[in-house]
Structure formats: structure tokens, C-alpha cells
Amino acid sequence: MVSDSKEELPIEIHHHSTTTTDASSTAHEMDFCSLVLIGLSYILMFVTIPFSMFFCIKIVQEYERAVILRLGRILPGGAKGPGLFCILPCVDSIITIDLRTATFNVPPQEVLTRDSVTVSVDAVVYSRVCNPSISVTNVKNHQYATQLLAQTTLRNILGTKTLQEILSDRETIAQNMQVHLDEGTGPWGVKVERIEITDVRLPQSMQRSMAAEAEATREARAKVIAAEGEQRASRQLKEAADVIATSPIALQLRYLQTLTQISAEKNSTIIFPIPIELLNMVRHQA
């Protein structure tokens, strides 16, 4: 048994070394093929000058970056630009990425809030590409992927809020959405700069209920204010009556002041003032 295991051991080691040698030779052959194709591309470009310049020279704007794939692999150094650069024919492919801030509307989302109210909410998302190479290699369409993720994030966050929180804390909800959405789009090379909740639409029945509640609240507040005014007026009248009772001449002055106010108005009313002393005499005789 021992002799058999010793004989099999060299065979296994020899087989493993053979596999490693085959893999390294295959990688070497692939690298060699790539070098041959790149060399032929250089020869083709120089032979066809100046016609090749129309196809090999590319210009990238200030707000753009170019991701160059040579034989399917991104060139070292990442994205190129802005400015003028040259690509090889037949082996290079170029993908231009716009770095400007892009905006898109999140379609209205029907959301059930935490207090079981159905609302329709739509928003606007502002995003830009911060890493062109990652946006090409990690996601097929970063704009469409960001839009879908924004819809899901909007529904998930609003589902944990009440109707009152959605109506009053829009800025806080938008900031939370921006943080969650930025975490999801970071591996795609996309930076979410801002999110704005544009509109919150309620069902018609809910709008009528809220309007009736607001109207009832205003009416109750108006009645309370009117009652408080009458209470203050009654206190003031009581204080005035106490002052007049302590000084009889004050009643006469109030009487003359009332006559002055009435005579200031333009009307056909004729007033015959009767002295208060005469009324007192009549009262005493009676």
C-alpha cells in the first residue's frame, strides 16, 4: 500500500504542472495575437495616411470623456479627453460619455403611506456621471438604471412615512432619498446631486375630508375669538358703568358726547335734548 501511493504521487504532480504550463502558454498566445493585431493596425494606419486620419483622429468636447476599448479591453489610464486623440483602426472602439448633469422626471408613484392613505407622488432627479469607465463596464444604461432605482427608492421611503410627514417634511424626505439613491448608483459611476419632490396628489375623497376638517377648525376658532371679544367687551362695560356710578357728571358728559356723534352724521333726525335733572325730578315726584 505504501509503495503504491509513492508511485502515484509523482504522476499527480506531473499532471498538475502540465495543466499550469498549458494555461500559461494559452495566455501567452492570446497576448501574442493581440500584439500582432495591434501591429497590423498601426501598419494599416500609416499605409493609408492621410485617409486614415479622418477615421483615427477624434475630438472630445470639454464636457465629454471618451472610453476607448482596444480588443474589448479598456486602455490603461481610464477615459480620455477633453481634446484631440488618436485611435487605431479595426481594433479600437470608442464610447463617449457626457459628464453634464442630467435630469429626469420620476413617473407618478402610487404609494400607501404608513397611516393607510394612498397618495400619488412624483419627483425630479439630478444626476451626473463621475466615473466614465465604471459607467461603461458596470451597467448597460446608467440613465435608465438610475431612473428605475429612483422609482423603487421613492416608494420604499414614502411607505414608511405618514401623510402629515409627507406634506410637511418634503426636504428631509428628499435628502434621505438622495443618500439611499447615491449609495445604489455609486458602483455605476453615477453621482446623484439633488432630488426634488414636485407634487403630492391626494384622492378626491381625502381632499374633501381635509377641506371639511379645515373649515370646521376655522369656524370653531372664529367662535372662540368672538366669545373672547364679547367677554372683554362686557368687562370694559362693567368698568365704565362703575366709573359713571361714582361720578354723576360723567353720565351728562357721555350724553353730550353721544349727541355730538349723532349730529356729525348727515341725516334728517331731529333730537330734542331733555335735561337729566328734569328726568330726576319727574322720577322723585312719581
Phi, psi and chi 1 to 4 in degrees:
 res  aa     phi    psi   chi1   chi2   chi3   chi4
   1 MET       -  -39.1  -63.5  -67.2  -66.9      -
   2 VAL   -70.2  -39.9  176.2      -      -      -
   3 SER   -65.8  -34.9   59.0      -      -      -
   4 ASP   -66.6  -41.0  -65.6  -22.6      -      -
   5 SER   -67.4  -34.8   60.9      -      -      -
   6 LYS   -68.0  -32.9  -70.5 -178.3  179.0  179.1
   7 GLU   -73.9  -33.2  -69.9  178.0   -2.4      -
   8 GLU   -76.8  -26.2  -68.0  176.4   -3.0      -
   9 LEU   -61.3  -47.4 -176.9   59.5      -      -
  10 PRO   -61.8  -31.1  -21.3   33.4      -      -
  11 ILE   -67.5  -41.5  -63.3  174.5      -      -
  12 GLU   -65.8  -41.6  -67.2  177.3   -3.1      -
  13 ILE   -65.8  -38.7  -64.8  174.4      -      -
  14 HIS   -65.8  -38.2  178.6   70.8      -      -
  15 HIS   -66.7  -40.6  179.0   70.0      -      -
  16 HIS   -64.6  -41.9  177.7   69.8      -      -
  17 SER   -66.6  -32.1   61.0      -      -      -
  18 THR   -68.2  -40.0  -56.8      -      -      -
  19 THR   -64.2  -43.0  -54.5      -      -      -
  20 THR   -62.0  -40.3  -54.2      -      -      -
  21 THR   -64.7  -38.5  -54.7      -      -      -
  22 ASP   -66.3  -40.5  -66.0  -19.9      -      -
  23 ALA   -65.7  -43.3      -      -      -      -
  24 SER   -65.5  -36.1   61.3      -      -      -
  25 SER   -69.3  -35.3   61.4      -      -      -
  26 THR   -65.7  -43.8  -56.9      -      -      -
  27 ALA   -63.1  -38.0      -      -      -      -
  28 HIS   -65.6  -38.2 -178.9   70.5      -      -
  29 GLU   -67.0  -37.9  -70.9  177.7   -3.0      -
  30 MET   -64.5  -43.9  -70.1  178.4   60.9      -
  31 ASP   -63.1  -39.4  -67.7  -20.2      -      -
  32 PHE   -65.4  -40.8  177.7   75.5      -      -
  33 CYS   -63.7  -39.8  -68.1      -      -      -
  34 SER   -62.9  -43.1  -60.6      -      -      -
  35 LEU   -63.6  -38.1  -67.8  175.7      -      -
  36 VAL   -65.3  -43.8  170.5      -      -      -
  37 LEU   -66.0  -39.5  -68.3  175.6      -      -
  38 ILE   -65.9  -40.3  -67.0  173.1      -      -
  39 GLY   -63.0  -43.6      -      -      -      -
  40 LEU   -62.9  -35.7  -67.2  175.8      -      -
  41 SER   -65.6  -39.9 -179.8      -      -      -
  42 TYR   -63.1  -42.9  -86.7  109.7      -      -
  43 ILE   -62.7  -42.2  -66.3  172.9      -      -
  44 LEU   -63.7  -38.8  177.6   62.3      -      -
  45 MET   -66.4  -42.9 -177.1 -179.9   65.0      -
  46 PHE   -72.9  -32.1  -74.4  115.1      -      -
  47 VAL   -70.0  -37.3  168.2      -      -      -
  48 THR   -92.7   10.5   57.0      -      -      -
  49 ILE   -62.9  137.9  -68.8  177.4      -      -
  50 PRO   -92.8    2.8   34.7  -35.3      -      -
  51 PHE   -67.3  -32.9  -60.2  102.6      -      -
  52 SER   -67.6  -21.5   60.3      -      -      -
  53 MET   -64.1  -29.7  -66.2  -65.3  100.6      -
  54 PHE   -67.9  -23.6  -66.2   99.2      -      -
  55 PHE  -105.9  -21.9  -56.0   97.4      -      -
  56 CYS   -96.0  -26.7  -62.5      -      -      -
  57 ILE   -90.0  126.0  -64.9  178.6      -      -
  58 LYS  -123.9  149.6  -59.7  -65.9 -178.4 -179.2
  59 ILE  -123.3  130.2  -61.1  176.4      -      -
  60 VAL  -114.5  133.6  174.8      -      -      -
  61 GLN   -71.2  169.7  -56.0  -64.4  -28.6      -
  62 GLU   -62.0  -33.9 -178.5   68.3   29.4      -
  63 TYR   -94.2   13.0   52.8   84.9      -      -
  64 GLU  -124.2  160.5  -65.6  177.4  -23.4      -
  65 ARG  -136.9  147.1  -64.7  -64.0 -177.4  -89.1
  66 ALA  -111.8  125.5      -      -      -      -
  67 VAL   -99.9  116.3  179.0      -      -      -
  68 ILE  -102.2  125.8  -58.8  176.2      -      -
  69 LEU  -107.3  116.9  -58.8  175.6      -      -
  70 ARG  -106.1  111.7  178.9  163.8  -64.8  172.8
  71 LEU    56.1   38.6  -64.6  176.7      -      -
  72 GLY    86.0   -1.0      -      -      -      -
  73 ARG  -118.2  141.5  -61.4  179.8  179.6  179.4
  74 ILE   -71.3  135.1  -64.1 -179.9      -      -
  75 LEU   -66.9  148.0  -68.1  179.9      -      -
  76 PRO   -60.3  144.3  -22.3   33.0      -      -
  77 GLY   101.5   -7.3      -      -      -      -
  78 GLY    77.6 -150.4      -      -      -      -
  79 ALA   -71.4  149.6      -      -      -      -
  80 LYS  -104.7  154.3  -53.4  -63.9 -178.5 -178.4
  81 GLY   114.5  171.3      -      -      -      -
  82 PRO   -82.4  165.0   30.6  -34.8      -      -
  83 GLY   122.8 -150.8      -      -      -      -
  84 LEU  -107.5  135.9 -177.2   69.1      -      -
  85 PHE  -152.4  170.4   58.9   91.3      -      -
  86 CYS  -122.1  141.8 -176.6      -      -      -
  87 ILE  -121.5  160.4   63.0  173.1      -      -
  88 LEU   -91.7  140.1  -64.1  178.7      -      -
  89 PRO   -72.2  145.4   25.8  -32.5      -      -
  90 CYS    75.3  -24.1  -57.7      -      -      -
  91 VAL  -112.0  -17.2  -63.7      -      -      -
  92 ASP  -108.1  139.5  -73.2   -9.2      -      -
  93 SER  -127.6  141.8   58.6      -      -      -
  94 ILE  -118.8  136.7 -179.4  173.1      -      -
  95 ILE  -124.1  121.3  -58.6  175.2      -      -
  96 THR   -95.9  129.4  -56.1      -      -      -
  97 ILE  -115.0  131.0  -57.7  -62.6      -      -
  98 ASP   -87.8  126.1 -164.4  -25.2      -      -
  99 LEU   -93.6   -1.8  -59.0 -176.4      -      -
 100 ARG   -71.8  155.7  -67.1  175.8  -66.7 -177.4
 101 THR   -67.0  127.4  -59.7      -      -      -
 102 ALA  -108.5  144.4      -      -      -      -
 103 THR  -121.3  147.9   61.8      -      -      -
 104 PHE  -152.2  150.0   59.8   86.1      -      -
 105 ASN   -89.3  132.2  -66.8  -37.9      -      -
 106 VAL   -80.7  122.1  179.1      -      -      -
 107 PRO   -57.1  151.7  -22.0   32.9      -      -
 108 PRO   -54.6  129.6  -24.4   33.4      -      -
 109 GLN  -111.1  126.4  -57.1  -64.9  -47.9      -
 110 GLU   -81.0  113.7  -64.6  -72.9  -18.9      -
 111 VAL  -121.0  137.1 -178.8      -      -      -
 112 LEU   -97.3  114.2 -176.6   64.8      -      -
 113 THR   -74.0  176.3   61.1      -      -      -
 114 ARG   -67.0  -28.3 -167.0  173.8   60.7 -174.8
 115 ASP   -95.4   24.8   49.9   -5.5      -      -
 116 SER    63.0   45.1  -58.2      -      -      -
 117 VAL  -118.6  129.9  178.0      -      -      -
 118 THR   -88.6  121.8  -57.1      -      -      -
 119 VAL  -128.0  155.3  -64.6      -      -      -
 120 SER  -112.9  119.4  178.4      -      -      -
 121 VAL  -125.2  135.7 -177.1      -      -      -
 122 ASP  -129.0  156.5   51.0   -2.1      -      -
 123 ALA  -144.4  170.9      -      -      -      -
 124 VAL  -124.4  133.4  179.2      -      -      -
 125 VAL  -116.5  133.3  178.8      -      -      -
 126 TYR  -112.5  120.0  -59.2   82.8      -      -
 127 SER  -142.4  160.5   62.9      -      -      -
 128 ARG  -148.5  160.5   62.1  179.4  177.3   85.5
 129 VAL   -87.1  123.5  176.7      -      -      -
 130 CYS  -104.2  -17.7   59.4      -      -      -
 131 ASN  -138.2   96.7 -167.1  -33.9      -      -
 132 PRO   -61.9  -37.5  -20.8   32.2      -      -
 133 SER   -64.2  -44.9  -59.3      -      -      -
 134 ILE   -67.6  -36.4  -65.2  179.2      -      -
 135 SER   -65.6  -21.7   66.4      -      -      -
 136 VAL   -88.0  -41.0  171.3      -      -      -
 137 THR   -87.1  -27.7   56.8      -      -      -
 138 ASN   -98.4  -16.6  -70.4    7.0      -      -
 139 VAL  -146.1  145.1   63.0      -      -      -
 140 LYS   -75.4  -47.3 -176.7  176.6 -179.3 -179.5
 141 ASN  -136.7   97.4 -171.6  -22.6      -      -
 142 HIS   -66.0  -32.8   61.1   84.8      -      -
 143 GLN   -67.4  -44.9 -175.2   79.2    8.5      -
 144 TYR   -69.9  -38.4 -176.7   63.9      -      -
 145 ALA   -65.4  -40.1      -      -      -      -
 146 THR   -64.6  -38.8  -56.1      -      -      -
 147 GLN   -64.7  -43.5 -175.9  174.4   -1.5      -
 148 LEU   -66.1  -40.7  -66.5 -178.8      -      -
 149 LEU   -65.7  -34.4 -175.6   60.0      -      -
 150 ALA   -64.7  -40.0      -      -      -      -
 151 GLN   -62.2  -45.0  -62.4  178.2   16.1      -
 152 THR   -65.5  -42.8  -54.3      -      -      -
 153 THR   -64.0  -39.5  -54.8      -      -      -
 154 LEU   -61.8  -45.0 -179.8   63.1      -      -
 155 ARG   -66.3  -41.7  -71.6 -165.0  -61.8  -93.3
 156 ASN   -65.8  -42.1  -67.7  -20.6      -      -
 157 ILE   -73.9  -42.8  -68.0 -179.1      -      -
 158 LEU   -69.1  -23.8  -65.9 -177.4      -      -
 159 GLY   -67.3  -18.9      -      -      -      -
 160 THR   -96.4    3.2   61.1      -      -      -
 161 LYS  -111.6  153.7  -55.3  -66.7 -177.5  179.9
 162 THR   -85.8  169.0   61.9      -      -      -
 163 LEU   -62.9  -40.2  177.9   60.3      -      -
 164 GLN   -64.1  -39.3 -175.6   63.9   30.0      -
 165 GLU   -67.0  -38.2  -68.0  174.2  -12.9      -
 166 ILE   -65.9  -38.9  -66.3  175.5      -      -
 167 LEU   -75.7  -29.6  -64.0  176.4      -      -
 168 SER  -103.4  -25.8   59.6      -      -      -
 169 ASP  -117.0   53.5  -62.0  -24.5      -      -
 170 ARG   -66.7  -40.0  -70.6 -169.2 -178.3 -174.3
 171 GLU   -65.1  -42.4  -65.8 -176.8   -1.1      -
 172 THR   -64.3  -42.0  -55.8      -      -      -
 173 ILE   -64.6  -40.1  -64.8  173.8      -      -
 174 ALA   -63.8  -38.7      -      -      -      -
 175 GLN   -66.8  -41.0  -68.8  176.1   -1.1      -
 176 ASN   -63.1  -40.3  -67.0  -24.5      -      -
 177 MET   -62.9  -40.5  -75.1 -175.2   57.0      -
 178 GLN   -62.8  -42.0  179.4 -179.0   -7.7      -
 179 VAL   -64.2  -47.9  172.1      -      -      -
 180 HIS   -66.1  -40.8  -73.6   79.5      -      -
 181 LEU   -69.8  -35.6 -169.2   57.8      -      -
 182 ASP   -66.9  -35.4 -161.1   19.7      -      -
 183 GLU   -65.0  -35.6  -68.7  177.4   -3.8      -
 184 GLY   -76.5  -33.0      -      -      -      -
 185 THR   -91.5   -6.4   58.1      -      -      -
 186 GLY   -58.0  -46.3      -      -      -      -
 187 PRO   -64.5  -12.6  -23.3   33.9      -      -
 188 TRP   -94.7   -0.1  -58.6  -21.8      -      -
 189 GLY    75.9   24.7      -      -      -      -
 190 VAL  -116.8  135.1  177.3      -      -      -
 191 LYS  -111.1  122.3  171.0   66.9  176.6  176.8
 192 VAL   -88.4  115.5  177.3      -      -      -
 193 GLU   -88.7  -35.7  -64.5 -178.7  -21.2      -
 194 ARG  -161.6  148.2 -171.9 -178.7 -178.4   89.4
 195 ILE  -134.8  132.4  -64.4  178.4      -      -
 196 GLU  -125.8  127.6  -68.1  -70.2  -17.6      -
 197 ILE   -85.2  112.0  -62.5  177.3      -      -
 198 THR   -85.5  -37.8   56.5      -      -      -
 199 ASP  -152.7  143.1 -169.8   16.5      -      -
 200 VAL  -126.2  111.1  178.7      -      -      -
 201 ARG  -105.4  131.4  -70.3 -174.0  -67.8  -87.4
 202 LEU  -103.4  156.6  -58.5  175.7      -      -
 203 PRO   -63.6  156.1  -21.1   31.6      -      -
 204 GLN   -60.9  -39.8  -66.2  -65.2  -30.1      -
 205 SER   -63.7  -39.3   58.0      -      -      -
 206 MET   -68.0  -37.6  179.5   60.9   64.0      -
 207 GLN   -63.2  -42.6  -67.2 -179.8   12.1      -
 208 ARG   -64.7  -40.4  -71.0 -167.8  -66.7  -92.0
 209 SER   -64.6  -42.9  -59.7      -      -      -
 210 MET   -67.2  -37.0  -65.8 -179.9   66.7      -
 211 ALA   -65.8  -41.6      -      -      -      -
 212 ALA   -65.2  -39.7      -      -      -      -
 213 GLU   -64.2  -43.7 -179.4 -178.5   -1.1      -
 214 ALA   -64.4  -39.5      -      -      -      -
 215 GLU   -65.8  -41.7 -175.8  177.4   -0.6      -
 216 ALA   -64.7  -37.6      -      -      -      -
 217 THR   -64.8  -41.4  -57.1      -      -      -
 218 ARG   -65.7  -41.2  -72.2 -167.0  -62.8  -91.6
 219 GLU   -63.5  -42.5  -69.7 -179.9   -4.8      -
 220 ALA   -63.7  -39.8      -      -      -      -
 221 ARG   -66.0  -38.1 -170.7 -178.7  -61.0  112.4
 222 ALA   -65.4  -40.0      -      -      -      -
 223 LYS   -65.8  -39.2  -68.9  179.8  179.9  178.9
 224 VAL   -64.8  -41.5  170.0      -      -      -
 225 ILE   -65.3  -41.6  -66.5  173.9      -      -
 226 ALA   -63.9  -41.4      -      -      -      -
 227 ALA   -64.8  -41.3      -      -      -      -
 228 GLU   -63.2  -38.0  -68.6  177.2   -6.8      -
 229 GLY   -64.1  -43.4      -      -      -      -
 230 GLU   -63.8  -37.0  -67.9  179.0   -3.0      -
 231 GLN   -64.3  -44.7 -176.2  179.7    5.9      -
 232 ARG   -64.8  -40.0  -65.7 -165.0 -167.7   97.6
 233 ALA   -63.3  -40.5      -      -      -      -
 234 SER   -64.8  -37.5   62.1      -      -      -
 235 ARG   -65.0  -42.0  -69.4  176.3 -179.3  175.2
 236 GLN   -65.1  -40.2  -64.7  -65.4  -29.3      -
 237 LEU   -64.6  -39.1  -70.2  174.3      -      -
 238 LYS   -63.1  -43.1 -179.3 -179.9 -180.0  -61.4
 239 GLU   -63.8  -39.8  -67.0  177.3    0.6      -
 240 ALA   -65.7  -40.1      -      -      -      -
 241 ALA   -64.2  -38.2      -      -      -      -
 242 ASP   -64.5  -38.9  -65.6  -21.1      -      -
 243 VAL   -67.4  -42.7  172.6      -      -      -
 244 ILE   -65.8  -35.6  -67.5  174.9      -      -
 245 ALA   -66.4  -31.4      -      -      -      -
 246 THR   -77.9  -20.7   57.3      -      -      -
 247 SER  -133.8  107.1  177.9      -      -      -
 248 PRO   -63.5  -31.3  -22.3   33.7      -      -
 249 ILE   -66.7  -21.8 -165.1   63.8      -      -
 250 ALA   -65.0  -33.8      -      -      -      -
 251 LEU   -66.9  -38.8 -178.0   60.3      -      -
 252 GLN   -64.2  -41.6 -177.6   68.1   24.6      -
 253 LEU   -64.6  -38.8  -66.3  175.3      -      -
 254 ARG   -65.2  -36.8 -179.3   59.7 -178.5  166.8
 255 TYR   -64.4  -45.2  176.8   67.2      -      -
 256 LEU   -66.8  -36.3  -65.0  175.7      -      -
 257 GLN   -65.2  -37.2 -176.4 -179.2    2.0      -
 258 THR   -66.5  -40.1  -56.2      -      -      -
 259 LEU   -62.9  -38.2  -68.3  177.1      -      -
 260 THR   -64.3  -41.8  -56.6      -      -      -
 261 GLN   -65.4  -38.9  -67.8  178.0   -5.9      -
 262 ILE   -69.9  -40.5  -65.7  174.9      -      -
 263 SER   -70.2  -19.3   62.6      -      -      -
 264 ALA   -70.5  -24.3      -      -      -      -
 265 GLU   -82.5  146.8  -61.1  178.8   -1.6      -
 266 LYS   -88.7   96.2  -65.4 -179.8  179.8 -179.9
 267 ASN  -144.5  174.6   49.1   32.6      -      -
 268 SER  -100.5   19.6   58.9      -      -      -
 269 THR   -79.6  131.6  -56.2      -      -      -
 270 ILE  -108.0  123.8  -59.1  174.3      -      -
 271 ILE  -113.3  128.1  -60.8  174.9      -      -
 272 PHE  -108.7  102.1  -65.7   97.2      -      -
 273 PRO   -68.9  137.4   25.5  -32.8      -      -
 274 ILE  -112.5  128.0  -59.9  175.8      -      -
 275 PRO   -60.1  139.3  -21.4   32.6      -      -
 276 ILE   -64.9  -30.8  -61.8  178.4      -      -
 277 GLU   -63.3  -35.9  -71.4   78.7    4.3      -
 278 LEU   -63.6  -41.7 -179.5   60.8      -      -
 279 LEU   -63.2  -36.6  -63.9  176.7      -      -
 280 ASN   -67.2  -37.8  -69.7  -27.7      -      -
 281 MET   -64.4  -44.2  -68.3  173.9   59.3      -
 282 VAL   -61.4  -39.1  173.8      -      -      -
 283 ARG   -66.5  -39.2 -171.7 -176.9  -60.1  110.4
 284 HIS   -70.0  -39.2  -70.6  -50.3      -      -
 285 GLN   -66.8  -35.8  -67.9  176.8   -0.6      -
 286 ALA   -68.3      -      -      -      -      -
